[in-house]
């Protein structure tokens, strides 16, 4: 047989897989050798199997900590704010809004939706007002029968380890044209006859209290969510009125999280770019990106200042109660060109300085990065190692070099993106140290080798099918096996690679690591009967194996991992699809009923057993 060994080699990106030849079965080091033969005897038969009934333990409220002065003491930092309300937009209404002379009145707000030309917006959800929560029945909190095999580690998580669940506004809220919200890239950019839309999703905008009640009942301590920019600023840009209903909604959401004994983490921006950023122009929105998969509009004139203005408004209102902030979610994936990256890095740095120097906040700030961690197909081949470093540098060091190390963009980025904006020494000094930890979404791993034509030739040819990463990517090992159990999408179960990855991040960028998302969409889950969807053993294996390797990274590799957030707390809209289900809760798309899946119980039970009590 071949034994797979993962090696993390410190500050340089040498994490790799090594195949060591071995013969015979794997030894059972935990077992003593048996020398005696078994004996056989009859006995009185009885049904001795018993069923242990355990229920989840809800999180308990604690004293609320504050992390900044309240808004009343910070309002001078965002002067001249005006608030108003706009109500709901109905595409087929016959009565038109009046006061056409007001550039931000009801007529102007309605025109934002009319210009966006949202297709087939004929379906609204079941709810039109916030639903008050009801207690979760104890019968819903009974743990499933234990798995026969499970983790055997004896490590515990540190007292300050943050375990939680995550979601994002566009993927769960629905109510896209309610209470003043304006159109976003999520509505305009995902219009196709074969793509599911975000118009209703989980109706979390009205069901957020019940969702939080369900999380708290399972013992979840941390809840990470995003705020929709166009719910706060329907007209997007500085100097435009703030939506009071949007402010009140997230204010109430945060307060209810705290009331239930949980702690909020807030992401300012999770892909839902306001349509107004594109100057309400469908042509500019559909411009082909050079870097990411989608044109997120970061390169558009005015984006940076508009985002910073939005971030300041949100932070001043909620910084007293929110201890962890993320400015951007996976910015590489929606970056169009070099100017996009420049806008993200500088907007993030400006908000960090605002939070520390003007708000005087004591919480933490970072970004969430994507990267399916690359490992070399042949670890003894220098070209394969260089290709792997190039792959990881392009995705991570592009942002992490200036933010964590005060260093220039990596060569992998500069040689590939010709319009990148050079960083001056003054820029690097301002940007350096503007994140308190590295947020990463390490869903899976990727096996890498260089392209036949070479990285350099690919990097100067944007029409090359391997551009912009300019490496060949595989999901199998050199022996032909998949790198792990396959999911509905790109994710494979690769826990040992995760441990190597955490070591790479810690030793390369010299900062604590937060797993801000990780999850597994079980293959064909949406096509199964509900009872079978609930018994999602592959997802349990994913979470428990990943968290076991996190413990090893902490205790054996001495990596500072601050926390981990499961994605997602419920099945949701996955950017055009409901079939790729990442949720640890099932959602009935007709009734909006939620049901806990087995993996939710397994994960919270695993964490509860291994979490030190303060």
C-alpha positions in Angstrom: 0.0 0.0 0.0 1.0 3.7 -0.2 0.9 5.8 3.0 0.1 9.5 2.5 2.1 11.9 4.6 1.5 15.6 4.7 4.3 18.0 5.4 4.2 21.6 6.4 7.5 23.3 6.0 7.2 26.7 7.7 7.3 30.1 6.2 7.8 29.1 2.6 5.0 27.5 0.7 6.3 23.9 0.8 3.2 22.1 2.1 3.1 18.9 0.1 1.9 15.4 -0.1 4.6 12.6 0.0 3.8 9.0 -0.9 5.8 6.5 1.0 5.9 2.9 -0.2 4.7 0.4 2.4 3.5 -3.2 2.5 0.8 -5.0 4.4 -2.1 -3.5 6.4 -2.0 -0.5 8.6 -0.9 -1.4 12.1 -3.2 -0.9 15.1 -0.8 0.9 17.5 -3.5 1.3 20.1 -4.0 -2.5 20.5 -2.0 -5.0 22.4 -1.2 -8.3 20.6 -3.7 -11.1 21.2 -2.1 -14.5 21.7 -5.1 -16.6 23.2 -7.7 -18.3 21.1 -11.4 -17.3 21.6 -13.7 -19.6 23.6 -17.3 -20.3 22.7 -20.3 -20.8 25.0 -24.1 -20.7 25.1 -25.9 -18.1 27.3 -29.4 -17.0 28.0 -30.4 -14.6 25.1 -32.1 -11.3 25.8 -32.6 -8.1 23.9 -30.0 -6.0 25.7 -29.6 -3.1 23.3 -30.8 0.1 24.8 -31.5 3.5 23.3 -30.0 6.5 25.1 -32.1 9.6 24.6 -30.0 12.9 24.8 -31.2 16.4 23.9 -29.1 19.3 22.8 -28.3 22.0 25.5 -29.3 25.5 24.6 -26.8 28.4 25.0 -27.2 30.4 28.2 -27.3 34.3 28.2 -24.3 36.0 29.7 -23.5 39.6 30.6 -23.2 41.7 27.4 -19.8 43.1 26.6 -19.4 46.4 24.8 -16.7 47.0 22.2 -17.2 50.7 21.4 -19.2 53.7 22.5 -22.9 53.6 21.4 -24.1 55.4 18.2 -25.2 58.4 20.2 -21.6 59.1 21.1 -20.3 58.3 17.5 -22.9 60.1 15.3 -20.5 63.0 14.8 -18.3 60.6 12.8 -21.0 60.3 10.1 -22.4 63.8 10.1 -25.4 65.0 8.1 -27.1 61.6 7.9 -30.8 61.7 7.0 -33.1 58.7 7.3 -36.3 57.9 5.5 -38.4 54.9 4.5 -39.7 53.7 1.1 -41.9 50.7 1.7 -42.2 47.8 -0.8 -42.0 47.7 -4.6 -44.6 45.7 -6.6 -43.8 45.4 -10.3 -47.4 45.2 -11.4 -48.9 48.0 -9.3 -51.0 50.4 -11.3 -50.6 53.4 -9.0 -47.3 55.1 -9.6 -45.3 56.9 -6.9 -45.6 60.7 -6.9 -43.1 63.4 -6.1 -40.9 63.0 -9.2 -39.0 66.1 -8.2 -37.4 64.4 -5.2 -34.2 62.6 -6.4 -34.5 60.2 -3.4 -38.3 59.9 -3.0 -40.6 57.0 -3.6 -40.7 57.6 -7.4 -36.9 57.6 -7.6 -36.6 54.5 -5.5 -39.2 52.6 -7.6 -37.2 53.6 -10.7 -34.2 51.7 -9.3 -36.2 48.5 -9.7 -37.7 49.5 -13.0 -34.3 50.1 -14.5 -33.0 46.8 -13.2 -35.6 44.9 -15.2 -35.9 42.0 -12.8 -37.2 38.9 -14.6 -40.2 37.0 -13.5 -40.6 38.8 -10.2 -44.0 37.4 -9.6 -43.4 35.5 -6.4 -43.2 36.9 -2.9 -42.8 34.9 0.3 -45.3 33.8 2.9 -44.4 36.6 5.3 -44.6 40.4 5.2 -43.7 41.2 8.8 -41.3 39.9 11.5 -42.4 36.6 12.9 -42.1 36.3 16.7 -40.2 33.2 17.7 -41.6 30.2 19.5 -39.6 27.7 21.6 -38.2 24.7 19.8 -40.0 21.6 21.0 -37.7 19.3 23.1 -38.6 16.4 20.8 -36.8 18.3 17.9 -33.7 18.4 20.0 -33.2 14.7 20.6 -29.8 13.5 19.2 -29.8 10.8 16.6 -28.3 7.4 17.3 -24.5 7.7 17.7 -22.3 6.7 14.8 -20.3 3.5 15.4 -17.0 5.0 14.3 -16.0 8.5 15.4 -13.1 10.7 16.4 -10.8 9.2 19.1 -8.8 12.3 19.9 -8.3 13.5 23.5 -7.6 17.2 22.8 -9.8 20.2 23.9 -10.4 23.5 22.2 -9.0 26.6 24.1 -11.5 28.6 26.2 -11.6 31.4 23.7 -12.1 29.3 20.6 -15.1 30.7 18.7 -17.4 28.0 17.3 -20.4 29.1 15.3 -22.4 29.0 12.1 -22.6 31.4 9.2 -25.0 32.7 6.5 -25.2 35.7 4.1 -27.9 38.2 3.4 -28.6 37.5 -0.3 -28.6 33.7 0.3 -31.1 33.6 3.1 -33.1 36.9 3.5 -35.4 37.0 0.5 -37.8 40.0 0.6 -35.6 41.6 -2.0 -37.9 44.6 -2.7 -39.3 45.1 0.8 -38.8 47.9 3.3 -36.6 50.0 1.1 -34.1 47.5 -0.2 -32.7 48.3 -3.7 -31.6 45.9 -6.4 -28.2 44.2 -6.3 -25.9 42.2 -8.5 -27.6 39.1 -7.0 -30.9 39.9 -8.8 -29.6 41.4 -12.0 -26.6 39.1 -12.5 -28.3 35.8 -12.0 -31.2 36.1 -14.4 -31.6 33.0 -16.6 -34.3 30.6 -17.4 -32.5 27.8 -15.8 -31.2 29.6 -12.7 -33.0 29.8 -9.4 -33.4 33.3 -8.1 -32.9 34.9 -4.6 -36.4 36.6 -4.5 -37.7 34.5 -1.5 -34.9 32.1 -0.4 -35.3 31.3 3.3 -37.4 34.4 4.2 -34.8 35.0 7.0 -35.6 38.8 6.7 -38.9 38.0 8.5 -38.0 34.7 10.2 -34.6 35.8 11.7 -35.8 35.5 15.2 -37.0 32.0 14.8 -33.7 31.1 13.0 -31.7 32.5 15.9 -34.0 30.7 18.4 -33.2 27.4 16.7 -29.5 28.1 16.7 -29.5 29.0 20.4 -31.5 26.0 21.3 -28.7 23.8 19.8 -26.1 25.5 21.9 -24.5 27.6 19.1 -22.6 30.5 20.7 -21.5 32.5 17.6 -23.6 33.6 14.7 -21.9 35.2 11.6 -24.1 37.0 9.1 -23.8 39.7 6.5 -25.6 43.0 6.1 -27.1 44.0 2.8 -25.6 47.3 1.6 -28.8 48.3 -0.3 -31.0 47.8 2.8 -29.0 50.5 4.5 -28.3 52.8 1.5 -30.8 52.1 -1.3 -29.2 54.8 -3.4 -25.7 53.5 -2.5 -23.6 56.6 -2.6 -22.4 59.1 0.0 -24.9 61.9 0.7 -27.9 59.8 0.0 -30.5 59.1 2.7 -30.2 56.1 5.0 -33.0 53.5 5.2 -34.4 53.6 8.7 -36.2 50.3 8.3 -32.9 48.7 7.3 -31.1 50.1 10.3 -33.8 49.1 12.6 -33.9 45.5 11.2 -30.3 44.8 11.8 -30.3 46.6 15.1 -33.1 44.3 16.3 -31.3 41.2 14.8 -28.1 42.0 16.7 -30.1 42.6 19.9 -31.9 39.4 19.6 -28.7 37.4 19.0 -27.4 38.9 22.3 -30.6 38.3 24.1 -30.4 34.6 23.3 -26.8 34.4 24.7 -25.1 34.4 21.4 -22.4 36.6 20.0 -22.7 38.3 16.5 -20.0 38.5 13.8 -20.8 40.9 10.9 -19.7 40.8 7.3 -20.2 44.2 5.6 -20.2 42.8 2.1 -20.9 39.3 0.7 -21.0 39.7 -3.1 -24.3 41.7 -3.2 -23.0 44.8 -5.0 -25.6 47.5 -5.4 -26.8 47.7 -9.0 -26.3 51.4 -8.8 -22.5 50.8 -8.6 -22.7 49.8 -12.3 -24.5 53.1 -13.0 -27.6 51.0 -13.5 -26.0 49.8 -16.7 -26.5 46.1 -17.6 -23.7 46.3 -20.2 -21.0 47.3 -17.7 -22.3 44.6 -15.3 -21.8 41.9 -17.9 -18.2 42.9 -18.6 -16.0 39.8 -18.5 -13.7 39.7 -15.4 -10.0 39.2 -15.8 -9.5 37.7 -12.4 -12.6 36.3 -10.7 -15.7 34.5 -11.8 -18.1 37.4 -11.6 -17.7 41.2 -12.3 -18.4 42.5 -8.7 -18.0 46.1 -9.7 -15.1 46.9 -7.4 -13.3 48.6 -10.2 -16.1 51.0 -11.0 -15.6 54.7 -10.3 -16.8 55.6 -6.9 -16.9 52.1 -5.5 -14.2 52.6 -2.9 -15.6 55.8 -1.4 -19.1 54.5 -1.5 -18.2 51.3 0.3 -16.2 53.1 3.0 -19.1 55.5 3.6 -21.5 52.5 3.9 -19.1 50.8 6.3 -18.7 53.8 8.5 -22.5 54.1 8.8 -22.9 50.5 9.8 -20.0 50.4 12.2 -21.0 53.6 14.1 -24.5 52.1 14.6 -23.5 48.6 15.8 -19.8 48.7 16.9 -20.8 48.8 20.6 -22.3 45.3 20.3 -20.3 43.5 17.6 -16.9 42.1 18.5 -15.9 40.8 15.1 -16.1 42.5 11.7 -15.3 41.4 8.2 -15.1 44.0 5.4 -15.2 41.7 2.3 -16.1 38.1 1.7 -13.8 36.3 -0.8 -12.9 39.4 -2.7 -10.8 37.6 -5.3 -13.8 35.8 -6.8 -15.7 39.0 -7.7 -12.6 41.1 -8.7 -12.6 42.1 -12.3 -9.1 43.5 -12.8 -6.1 45.2 -11.0 -8.2 48.2 -10.0 -10.6 45.9 -8.3 -8.0 44.5 -6.0 -6.6 48.0 -5.3 -10.1 49.2 -4.3 -10.7 46.3 -2.0 -7.3 46.5 -0.2 -7.5 50.3 0.3 -11.2 50.4 1.3 -10.5 47.7 3.9 -7.5 49.6 5.3 -9.5 52.8 5.5 -12.3 51.1 7.5 -9.8 49.4 9.8 -8.2 52.8 10.6 -11.6 54.3 11.1 -12.6 51.6 13.5 -9.4 51.8 15.5 -8.6 55.5 15.5 -12.0 57.2 15.3 -14.5 54.7 16.8 -11.9 53.5 19.2 -13.3 50.0 18.8 -11.8 47.1 20.8 -13.1 44.3 18.6 -11.4 42.6 15.7 -11.5 43.2 12.0 -10.4 41.0 9.0 -11.5 39.8 5.6 -12.7 36.4 4.5 -10.5 34.8 1.8 -11.1 31.9 -0.6 -8.5 29.4 -1.6 -8.9 25.7 -2.4 -5.5 25.0 -1.0 -3.0 23.8 -3.6 -0.7 20.8 -3.1 1.8 19.6 -5.7 1.1 16.5 -7.7 4.7 15.5 -7.5 6.4 16.9 -4.4 9.8 16.0 -5.6 9.4 18.0 -8.8 10.6 21.6 -8.4 8.3 22.8 -11.2 5.3 21.3 -9.4 6.3 23.1 -6.2 6.7 26.4 -8.0 3.3 26.0 -9.7 1.7 25.3 -6.3 3.3 28.3 -4.7 2.1 30.4 -7.7 -1.4 29.1 -7.3 -1.6 29.9 -3.6 0.2 33.2 -3.9 -2.2 34.5 -6.6 -5.2 33.8 -4.5 -3.9 34.7 -1.0 -0.7 36.7 -1.1 -2.3 39.2 -3.5 -4.3 40.5 -0.5 -2.3 39.1 2.5 1.1 40.4 1.5 0.2 44.1 1.9 -2.3 43.6 4.7 -0.4 41.2 7.0 3.2 41.6 6.0 3.4 45.1 4.6 4.9 43.6 1.4 4.2 44.3 -2.2 1.8 42.1 -4.3 3.3 38.7 -5.2 5.0 38.2 -8.5 2.2 35.7 -9.4 -0.3 38.6 -9.4 1.9 41.2 -11.0 3.0 39.0 -13.9 -0.6 38.0 -14.6 -2.7 41.1 -14.2 -1.1 43.9 -16.4 -3.3 46.7 -15.1 -2.5 46.2 -11.4 -2.1 49.4 -9.4 1.4 49.6 -7.9 1.5 50.1 -4.1 3.8 52.9 -2.9 5.8 52.7 0.3 3.3 55.0 1.8 0.5 52.7 0.8 2.2 49.7 2.3 2.8 51.5 5.6 -0.9 52.5 5.8 -2.2 49.0 4.8 0.2 46.9 6.8 -1.3 45.4 10.0 -4.9 46.3 9.1 -6.3 42.9 10.0 -6.3 41.2 13.4 -6.4 37.7 12.0 -6.7 35.8 8.7 -10.2 34.7 7.8 -10.2 31.7 5.4 -12.9 29.6 3.8 -10.9 26.3 3.4 -13.6 24.0 1.9 -11.3 21.6 0.2 -7.9 21.0 -1.5 -6.7 21.0 -5.1 -3.8 19.0 -6.6 -1.6 21.2 -8.8 0.9 20.8 -11.6 2.3 23.4 -14.1 0.8 23.8 -17.5 2.6 22.2 -20.5 3.2 25.7 -22.0 4.6 27.0 -18.7 3.2 29.5 -16.3 4.9 32.5 -17.9 3.3 31.9 -21.3 -0.1 31.4 -19.8 0.2 34.6 -17.6 0.5 36.8 -20.7 -2.3 35.2 -22.5 -5.7 36.0 -21.0 -7.4 33.7 -23.5 -5.6 30.7 -22.2 -8.1 28.3 -20.7 -6.0 28.1 -17.5 -5.8 31.8 -17.0 -5.5 33.5 -14.5 -4.2 30.8 -12.1 -2.1 29.3 -14.9 -1.8 25.9 -13.4 -3.5 22.5 -14.0 -5.8 21.5 -11.2 -6.8 18.0 -10.3 -9.1 16.4 -7.7 -7.2 13.1 -7.7 -3.9 11.9 -6.4 -1.0 10.6 -8.5 -2.3 7.1 -7.9 -5.6 7.9 -9.5 -7.8 8.0 -6.4 -10.0 11.0 -5.7 -8.4 13.2 -3.0 -11.5 12.5 -0.8 -15.2 11.7 -0.8 -16.9 13.8 -3.4 -19.8 16.2 -2.8 -22.5 17.8 -5.0 -20.0 20.5 -6.1 -16.3 21.1 -6.0 -15.8 20.1 -2.3 -14.1 16.9 -1.4 -13.5 15.6 2.2 -9.8 16.5 2.7 -9.1 16.9 6.5 -5.4 16.1 6.4 -4.9 18.7 3.8 -6.7 21.2 6.0 -4.2 20.6 8.8 -1.3 21.3 6.4 -3.1 24.4 5.1 -3.6 25.9 8.6 0.2 25.5 9.2 0.9 27.1 5.9 -1.3 30.2 6.7 0.0 30.6 10.2 3.7 30.3 9.3 3.5 32.3 6.0 1.4 35.3 7.1 2.4 35.2 10.8 -1.1 35.9 12.2 -3.9 33.9 13.9 -6.3 32.0 11.6 -10.1 32.0 11.7 -12.0 29.4 9.6 -14.8 31.7 8.5 -16.7 29.1 6.4 -16.4 25.4 5.7 -19.1 23.0 4.7 -20.1 20.1 2.5 -23.0 19.7 0.0 -23.9 16.0 0.1 -24.1 14.5 -3.4 -27.7 14.4 -4.7 -29.1 15.3 -1.3 -31.8 17.5 -2.7 -33.2 14.6 -4.7 -33.7 12.4 -1.7 -36.6 11.9 0.7 -36.6 14.4 3.5 -35.8 11.7 6.2 -32.8 10.7 4.2 -31.7 14.3 3.8 -31.8 14.7 7.5 -29.5 11.6 8.0 -26.5 13.3 6.3 -23.6 11.1 7.5 -21.1 12.3 4.8 -21.5 15.9 6.1 -21.0 14.7 9.7 -17.8 13.0 8.5 -16.7 16.2 6.8 -17.2 18.3 9.9 -15.8 15.9 12.5 -12.7 15.0 10.5 -12.0 18.7 9.8 -12.4 19.7 13.4 -10.2 16.8 14.6 -7.5 18.1 12.3 -8.0 21.6 13.6 -7.3 20.2 17.1 -4.1 18.6 15.9 -3.0 21.8 14.2 -3.5 23.7 17.5 -1.9 21.2 19.8 0.7 19.4 17.7 1.6 22.1 15.1 1.2 25.0 17.5 -1.0 26.9 15.0 -3.2 29.6 16.5 -6.7 28.8 15.1 -9.2 31.2 16.7 -12.4 29.6 15.7 -14.5 27.8 13.0 -17.9 28.7 11.5 -20.0 26.0 9.7 -21.5 26.9 6.4 -24.4 27.1 6.3 -26.7 27.0 9.2 -29.5 26.0 6.8 -29.9 25.1 3.2 -30.0 28.3 1.1 -29.7 29.9 -2.2 -26.3 29.0 -3.8 -26.1 31.7 -6.5 -28.5 30.3 -9.0 -29.3 27.0 -7.4 -31.0 25.3 -4.5 -29.7 21.8 -5.4 -26.2 22.3 -3.9 -27.2 22.1 -0.2 -24.6 23.1 2.3 -27.0 23.4 5.2 -27.0 21.7 8.6 -30.7 22.3 8.6 -33.3 21.3 6.0 -35.6 24.0 4.6 -39.0 23.2 3.1 -39.2 25.6 0.1 -43.0 25.7 0.2 -43.7 26.0 4.0 -40.3 27.5 5.2 -40.2 24.8 7.9 -36.7 24.1 9.2 -35.5 20.7 10.5 -32.2 19.9 12.1 -30.0 17.4 10.2 -27.8 14.8 11.9 -24.6 16.7 11.1 -25.8 19.7 13.2 -26.2 17.4 16.2 -22.9 15.6 15.6 -21.0 18.9 15.2 -22.3 20.6 18.3 -21.9 17.5 20.3 -18.3 17.1 19.1 -17.6 20.7 20.1 -19.4 20.6 23.5 -17.4 17.6 24.5 -14.1 19.2 23.6 -14.7 22.8 24.7 -13.1 23.9 27.9 -15.5 25.7 30.3 -14.5 29.1 31.4 
